[in-house]
Amino acid sequence: MANAALKRLGELVIVLLIVSAGTLALLSLTPTDPAVTVLGEGHSEQEYAQVREELGLNDPLPVRYLDWLSAAVRGDLGASVVPPYSDVAERIGAALPVSIELAVLGLAMALLVSVPLAMWSAYHAGGRVDRLISAGTFGVLSVPSFLAGLLVIMVFSVRLGWFPRTEWVRLSESVADNLYHAFLPALTIALVEAAMFTRILRNDLITTLREDYILSAKAKGMSPVHIMFSDALRPSSFSLITVLGISLGRLIGSTVIVEYLFALPGMGSLVINAANQGDFTMVQGAVLVIALIYVVTNALIDLSYNYLDPRIRRAHV
């Protein structure tokens, strides 16, 4: 376990270096000029050149990257280069909890629905229930996320008036109000994730249920509930847990559509707004944090395989 953790740590550092360097290289190719964003239109080229010099944009790309990296290692992600020149770490600290909460709530809701559906579908594989669930999940997966969000808003906010659309209350202010306002965005995320989780887990469960030890448990007269939860679920959850880890890291930085539909101040909105304004320090810091969460989450998922399957643990010995 210790060797596996050290190996993952080394891979994590390499991935973060590649992602951060690649982000800076891509930002340098964008046509947006931060100097124009800072000063606005109508200034002289000399004034723009002075701003570029102050921002370090005239330095070679490797020099800019090493300067940024040395500060980032010390926990300093710099300040925004566009008004109001806010601290990058503070802006990320305000936006990150929103995206994390949406991702966690959405995935939790998806798991609560997908696990029992997948177990029910797999145990009745080939039957009417299985075909109905498979058709339903396929239909949900074919719906774009923006359309799913609009349908959720139309039904629960506009038509029924049960939930607000554009308000947000932070968890620190009120837990009940926060969950009330987060329900619709989380539901929008959960719809597609639940359909995907159901299909993945169903397929793995069907394979597991054909194993000899499962057939032996059935022959001994064990109940279907006992077989599914005690014998089949854990060895069938490798693919689900892998996709769950990927989804968590992906959703934290890719909930742009959901955040836009519900006017939420999350990481997706932060990155898009910063990119449109040419705020390269904000984009660089946000991408680093998102990448860090992504690789750490997936490293923990990989290490959890040792618990799920003792054969993997013995293979490392």
C-alpha positions as CSV (number, residue, x, y, z in Angstrom):
1,M,0.0,0.0,0.0
2,A,2.8,2.4,0.9
3,N,4.6,1.7,-2.4
4,A,1.4,2.1,-4.4
5,A,0.7,5.5,-2.6
6,L,4.2,6.8,-3.4
7,K,3.8,5.7,-7.0
8,R,0.5,7.5,-7.2
9,L,2.1,10.6,-5.6
10,G,4.8,10.7,-8.3
11,E,2.3,10.4,-11.0
12,L,0.2,13.1,-9.5
13,V,3.1,15.6,-9.5
14,I,3.9,14.8,-13.1
15,V,0.3,15.2,-14.3
16,L,0.0,18.6,-12.5
17,L,3.2,19.8,-14.1
18,I,2.0,18.8,-17.5
19,V,-1.5,20.3,-17.0
20,S,-0.2,23.6,-15.6
21,A,2.5,24.0,-18.3
22,G,0.0,23.1,-21.0
23,T,-2.5,25.6,-19.7
24,L,-0.1,28.4,-19.8
25,A,1.0,27.5,-23.3
26,L,-2.6,27.4,-24.6
27,L,-3.4,30.7,-22.8
28,S,-0.4,32.3,-24.6
29,L,-2.0,31.4,-27.9
30,T,-5.4,33.1,-27.2
31,P,-6.0,36.3,-29.1
32,T,-7.2,38.1,-26.0
33,D,-4.7,40.8,-24.9
34,P,-4.8,41.2,-21.0
35,A,-3.3,44.7,-21.5
36,V,-6.4,45.8,-23.5
37,T,-8.6,44.2,-20.8
38,V,-6.8,46.1,-18.1
39,L,-6.8,49.5,-19.7
40,G,-9.7,49.2,-22.1
41,E,-9.9,50.3,-25.7
42,G,-8.5,53.6,-27.1
43,H,-5.1,53.7,-25.4
44,S,-1.7,54.1,-27.1
45,E,0.5,51.1,-27.9
46,Q,3.1,52.4,-25.5
47,E,0.6,52.3,-22.6
48,Y,-0.3,48.7,-23.6
49,A,3.3,47.7,-23.8
50,Q,4.0,49.1,-20.3
51,V,1.1,47.0,-18.9
52,R,2.5,43.9,-20.7
53,E,5.9,44.6,-19.1
54,E,4.4,45.0,-15.7
55,L,2.4,41.7,-16.0
56,G,5.5,39.9,-17.2
57,L,4.0,39.0,-20.6
58,N,7.2,40.0,-22.4
59,D,9.2,37.3,-20.7
60,P,9.8,34.0,-22.4
61,L,7.2,31.4,-21.7
62,P,9.5,29.0,-19.7
63,V,10.5,32.0,-17.5
64,R,6.9,32.9,-16.9
65,Y,6.0,29.3,-16.1
66,L,8.8,28.9,-13.6
67,D,8.0,32.2,-11.9
68,W,4.4,31.1,-11.5
69,L,5.3,27.6,-10.4
70,S,7.7,28.8,-7.7
71,A,5.0,31.0,-6.3
72,A,2.3,28.3,-6.6
73,V,4.4,25.8,-4.7
74,R,4.4,28.2,-1.8
75,G,0.6,28.5,-2.0
76,D,0.6,31.9,-3.8
77,L,-1.6,31.7,-7.0
78,G,-1.2,35.4,-7.6
79,A,-3.8,38.1,-8.2
80,S,-6.2,38.7,-11.0
81,V,-4.8,40.8,-13.8
82,V,-8.1,42.4,-14.6
83,P,-10.3,44.6,-12.4
84,P,-11.1,44.3,-9.5
85,Y,-7.6,42.6,-9.2
86,S,-8.8,40.1,-6.6
87,D,-6.7,37.4,-5.1
88,V,-6.9,34.2,-7.1
89,A,-6.9,31.8,-4.1
90,E,-9.7,33.8,-2.5
91,R,-11.8,33.7,-5.6
92,I,-11.3,30.0,-6.0
93,G,-12.0,29.5,-2.3
94,A,-15.4,31.1,-2.8
95,A,-16.3,29.3,-6.0
96,L,-14.9,25.8,-5.2
97,P,-17.4,24.8,-2.5
98,V,-20.3,25.5,-4.8
99,S,-19.0,23.2,-7.5
100,I,-17.9,20.5,-5.0
101,E,-21.3,20.6,-3.3
102,L,-23.2,20.3,-6.6
103,A,-21.0,17.4,-7.8
104,V,-21.2,15.5,-4.5
105,L,-25.0,16.0,-4.2
106,G,-25.6,15.1,-7.8
107,L,-23.5,11.9,-7.6
108,A,-25.1,11.0,-4.3
109,M,-28.6,11.3,-5.7
110,A,-27.4,9.4,-8.8
111,L,-26.1,6.5,-6.6
112,L,-29.2,6.3,-4.5
113,V,-31.2,5.8,-7.7
114,S,-28.8,3.8,-9.9
115,V,-27.7,1.1,-7.4
116,P,-31.1,-0.4,-6.7
117,L,-32.2,0.0,-10.3
118,A,-29.1,-1.8,-11.5
119,M,-29.5,-4.6,-9.0
120,W,-33.1,-5.0,-9.9
121,S,-32.4,-5.0,-13.6
122,A,-29.5,-7.4,-13.4
123,Y,-31.4,-9.9,-11.3
124,H,-34.2,-9.9,-13.8
125,A,-31.8,-9.7,-16.8
126,G,-33.7,-10.2,-20.1
127,G,-37.1,-9.7,-18.5
128,R,-39.6,-7.0,-19.0
129,V,-38.3,-5.0,-16.0
130,D,-34.7,-5.2,-17.3
131,R,-35.8,-4.0,-20.8
132,L,-37.8,-1.2,-19.4
133,I,-34.9,0.1,-17.2
134,S,-32.4,-0.3,-20.1
135,A,-34.7,1.7,-22.4
136,G,-35.3,4.4,-19.8
137,T,-31.6,4.9,-19.0
138,F,-30.7,5.0,-22.7
139,G,-33.4,7.6,-23.3
140,V,-32.0,9.8,-20.4
141,L,-28.5,9.5,-21.8
142,S,-29.6,10.8,-25.1
143,V,-30.9,14.0,-23.6
144,P,-28.3,16.9,-23.6
145,S,-27.5,18.3,-20.2
146,F,-28.7,21.8,-21.1
147,L,-32.1,20.4,-22.3
148,A,-32.3,18.3,-19.1
149,G,-31.7,21.4,-17.1
150,L,-34.4,23.4,-18.9
151,L,-36.9,20.6,-18.4
152,V,-36.1,20.4,-14.7
153,I,-36.6,24.2,-14.5
154,M,-39.8,24.2,-16.4
155,V,-41.4,21.4,-14.3
156,F,-40.2,22.1,-10.8
157,S,-39.6,25.8,-10.9
158,V,-41.9,27.3,-13.5
159,R,-44.8,24.9,-13.6
160,L,-45.0,23.6,-10.0
161,G,-43.1,26.5,-8.3
162,W,-41.6,24.1,-5.8
163,F,-38.0,25.3,-6.1
164,P,-36.3,28.6,-7.0
165,R,-34.1,28.8,-10.1
166,T,-31.5,31.5,-9.7
167,E,-30.9,31.9,-6.0
168,W,-28.1,30.5,-4.0
169,V,-27.6,30.2,-0.2
170,R,-24.2,29.1,1.0
171,L,-23.9,26.1,3.4
172,S,-22.4,28.3,6.1
173,E,-25.5,30.5,6.1
174,S,-28.2,27.9,6.4
175,V,-28.0,24.1,5.8
176,A,-31.7,23.8,5.0
177,D,-31.9,26.7,2.7
178,N,-28.7,25.6,1.0
179,L,-30.1,22.1,0.2
180,Y,-33.4,23.6,-0.9
181,H,-31.7,25.9,-3.4
182,A,-29.2,23.2,-4.5
183,F,-31.8,20.5,-5.2
184,L,-32.6,21.4,-8.8
185,P,-29.0,21.9,-10.0
186,A,-28.0,18.6,-8.3
187,L,-31.0,16.9,-9.8
188,T,-29.9,18.1,-13.3
189,I,-26.5,16.6,-12.7
190,A,-27.9,13.4,-11.2
191,L,-30.2,12.5,-14.2
192,V,-27.5,11.7,-16.7
193,E,-25.1,10.3,-14.1
194,A,-27.7,8.0,-12.7
195,A,-28.5,6.6,-16.1
196,M,-24.8,6.0,-16.8
197,F,-24.2,4.4,-13.4
198,T,-27.2,2.1,-13.8
199,R,-26.0,0.7,-17.2
200,I,-22.4,0.2,-16.0
201,L,-23.3,-1.5,-12.7
202,R,-26.0,-3.6,-14.4
203,N,-23.6,-5.1,-16.9
204,D,-21.0,-5.9,-14.2
205,L,-23.7,-7.4,-12.0
206,I,-24.9,-9.7,-14.7
207,T,-21.4,-11.0,-15.2
208,T,-20.9,-11.5,-11.5
209,L,-24.2,-13.3,-11.1
210,R,-22.9,-16.0,-13.5
211,E,-20.0,-16.9,-11.3
212,D,-19.8,-20.3,-9.6
213,Y,-19.9,-18.9,-6.1
214,I,-23.1,-17.0,-6.8
215,L,-24.7,-20.1,-8.3
216,S,-23.6,-22.0,-5.2
217,A,-25.2,-19.4,-3.0
218,K,-28.5,-19.7,-4.9
219,A,-28.4,-23.4,-4.6
220,K,-28.0,-23.1,-0.8
221,G,-31.3,-21.2,-0.8
222,M,-29.9,-17.7,0.1
223,S,-32.3,-14.9,-0.5
224,P,-31.8,-12.6,-3.6
225,V,-31.3,-9.6,-1.3
226,H,-28.5,-11.4,0.6
227,I,-26.8,-12.5,-2.6
228,M,-27.0,-9.1,-4.3
229,F,-25.7,-7.1,-1.3
230,S,-23.3,-9.6,0.3
231,D,-21.9,-11.5,-2.6
232,A,-22.4,-9.7,-5.9
233,L,-22.3,-5.9,-5.3
234,R,-18.8,-5.4,-4.0
235,P,-16.9,-7.3,-6.8
236,S,-19.2,-5.7,-9.4
237,S,-18.5,-2.1,-8.3
238,F,-15.0,-1.7,-9.8
239,S,-16.2,0.0,-13.0
240,L,-18.8,2.0,-11.1
241,I,-16.2,3.3,-8.6
242,T,-13.8,4.2,-11.4
243,V,-16.4,6.1,-13.3
244,L,-17.6,7.7,-10.0
245,G,-14.1,9.1,-9.4
246,I,-13.8,10.4,-12.9
247,S,-17.2,12.0,-12.7
248,L,-16.4,13.7,-9.5
249,G,-13.3,15.3,-10.9
250,R,-15.0,16.1,-14.2
251,L,-18.1,17.7,-12.7
252,I,-16.2,20.1,-10.4
253,G,-14.8,21.9,-13.4
254,S,-17.4,21.1,-16.1
255,T,-20.7,22.2,-14.5
256,V,-20.7,25.3,-16.7
257,I,-24.1,24.7,-18.3
258,V,-25.7,23.9,-14.9
259,E,-24.1,26.9,-13.3
260,Y,-25.2,29.1,-16.1
261,L,-28.8,27.8,-16.1
262,F,-29.1,28.4,-12.4
263,A,-26.8,31.4,-12.1
264,L,-24.5,29.7,-9.6
265,P,-21.1,31.2,-8.6
266,G,-19.1,28.0,-9.1
267,M,-15.7,27.0,-10.7
268,G,-17.2,26.6,-14.2
269,S,-18.5,30.1,-14.3
270,L,-15.2,31.4,-12.7
271,V,-13.1,29.8,-15.4
272,I,-15.3,30.8,-18.3
273,N,-15.5,34.4,-17.2
274,A,-11.8,34.6,-16.6
275,A,-11.0,33.1,-20.0
276,N,-13.3,35.6,-21.7
277,Q,-11.6,38.5,-19.9
278,G,-8.0,37.3,-20.6
279,D,-7.4,36.8,-16.9
280,F,-4.6,34.2,-17.4
281,T,-3.6,34.0,-13.7
282,M,-7.2,33.2,-12.7
283,V,-7.5,30.5,-15.3
284,Q,-4.1,29.1,-14.5
285,G,-4.9,28.8,-10.8
286,A,-8.4,27.4,-11.3
287,V,-7.2,24.8,-13.7
288,L,-4.4,23.7,-11.3
289,V,-6.9,23.3,-8.5
290,I,-9.4,21.4,-10.7
291,A,-6.6,19.1,-11.9
292,L,-5.4,18.5,-8.4
293,I,-8.8,17.4,-7.2
294,Y,-9.2,15.2,-10.3
295,V,-5.9,13.3,-9.9
296,V,-6.2,13.0,-6.1
297,T,-9.7,11.6,-6.4
298,N,-8.7,9.1,-9.0
299,A,-5.6,8.1,-7.0
300,L,-7.8,7.4,-4.0
301,I,-10.1,5.4,-6.2
302,D,-7.2,3.3,-7.4
303,L,-6.0,2.7,-3.9
304,S,-9.5,1.6,-2.8
305,Y,-9.3,-1.4,-5.2
306,N,-7.1,-3.0,-2.6
307,Y,-10.0,-3.0,-0.2
308,L,-12.6,-4.1,-2.7
309,D,-10.6,-7.0,-4.0
310,P,-8.1,-8.8,-1.7
311,R,-6.5,-10.4,-4.8
312,I,-5.2,-7.0,-5.8
313,R,-3.7,-6.5,-2.3
314,R,-2.0,-9.8,-2.4
315,A,-0.6,-9.1,-5.9
316,H,1.3,-6.1,-4.5
317,V,2.9,-8.2,-1.7
